[in-house]
């Protein structure tokens, strides 16, 4: 069974190669069918291996037979523990959903290039699956950069539009700099240990005794690149710019799973490489992750509330929830990490579904501007219901899986961080419900132009061959299935139990409680959902004037759109991460 593990990566690679090689001769419907079939086959394989996996013996495959000798290794290793296989399953299922959503979605592609988009999506799938399965730090870097390069191309897919090229360029430059920083950290670790396998690096660091400055610098450098991918503050500036111009199906992948893989990478690298006595003290790691997570949650929530461009609004909500994920991960305990694992699982479906609904608005009305769309979508009741349900799920309404994951993390976090989780969930969910009430319900006075907003979404070009007279069934069915999946995470105890066992397998120690609903968790979820509904309704019925937003002007000015500013903030983030990591070492 170990031999099947590389096929999760190889299958989409081969599928993409097939589409590129034959795309000149395939009709569009054939190319899209092949893309869906390959993605679905990979998803089926991932599900099969996940169901057959064992906690006592995770699947391990050394590519090419280059197995370790005398404790040293030079080969490429894939490790199929239950967390990695679970994420590979999530990635593959979401790719299937995106390809189904985008069935004949775009304008007719250029002649002899019918397989371009599904081929790029399959390459994206291969990079993401390779990243979660690899047990080799260098190849984790390689797979993440494969994923990133494809993401740049997908973001700028509509290359004939200048803003798409600019958004992809910003994405590419900032993330490439983060990659170079990560590679520098890998070089330091290799120079110190002579190993690239994660477990081997961790074992050799532990054998040397306590950490020194080189190890802490390597930790800060490696985490910088991962946090850039995770869009954590202050590395997050590229994400809203990319989402604003990327095609809707691409946004579903970026916010649905790619950003979360940056959070997963942080956890995997810390647990496997730096958690031992030769790595980074848990107090230092906790300080760094909780501080950056809190900043991301607060900045993302405030900026989300200020948006009228719907794609940017959802992008900033991703920044906010990434912050919550980092806070829960930074607590470094099985209970909080189990909660975050469930939160991420459900959040992927919710966020992809919300972007899918926004794509319907764009291609029906040629706009993603909250003000211009006010009351225009009254005739889309099913889409309105899905969008409202997504907003409530984002706010943490039970029994969605987002609420279960949030509740488990809150119970492990303590009162101050619980207030953060409730407040951020309420504000981001309230922003979505505000849009639902105004755009689909026509509630409140029609908003007037307001230059204090960062950007609007008026007069956007539809991504299809023209505005829809009737919304295709696939574009409605996919968000509905994704929201149903998020609901299943919260209501099927067996699924939550398996997630808890997977976390226990990866972390030292086991969770103190089973992942299940408690009265406190349900009440906190209801509280954040009620608050979200209240602030969303109030904002629609009594929209604030420009003066009410003046206090956020300095924060909004930081999001300038200039690449040089974003690079400067990346350097600030590196320095901040180092400052948060070193105090324990200096004190000793």
Secondary structure, DSSP 8 states (H G I E B T S, - for coil): -GGGTTHHHHHHHHHHHHHHHHTTTS-HHHHHHHHHHHHHHHHHHHHHHHHH--SSS-EEEEGGG---BTTB--S-EEEE-HHHHHHHHHHHHHHHHHHHHTTT-SS---TT-TTHHHHHHHHHHHHHHHHHHB-BHHHHHHHHHHHHHHHHHHHT-STTSHHHHHHHHHHHHHHHHHHHHHHHHHHHHHHHHS--BHHHHHHHHHHT-S--HHHHHHHHHHHHHHHHHHT-TTS-HHHHHHHHHS-HHHHHHIIIIIHHHHHHHHHHHIIIIISSTTS--HHHHHHHHHHHHHHHHHHHHHHHHT--BHHHHHHHHHHHHHHHHHHHHHT--HHHHHHHHHHHHHHHHHHHHHHHHHHHHHHHHS--BTTTTTTTTTT-HHHHHHHHHHHHHHHT-TTSHHHHHHHHHHHHH-HHHHHHHHHHHHHHHHHHHHHIIIIIT--SS-----TTSS---TT---SSSS--SS--HHHHHHHHHHHHHHHHHHH-HHHHHHHHHHHHHHSSS--SS-S---HHHHHHHHHHHHHHHHHHHHHHHT---GGGGGGGHHHHHH----HHHHHHHHHHHHHHHHHHHHHHHHH-
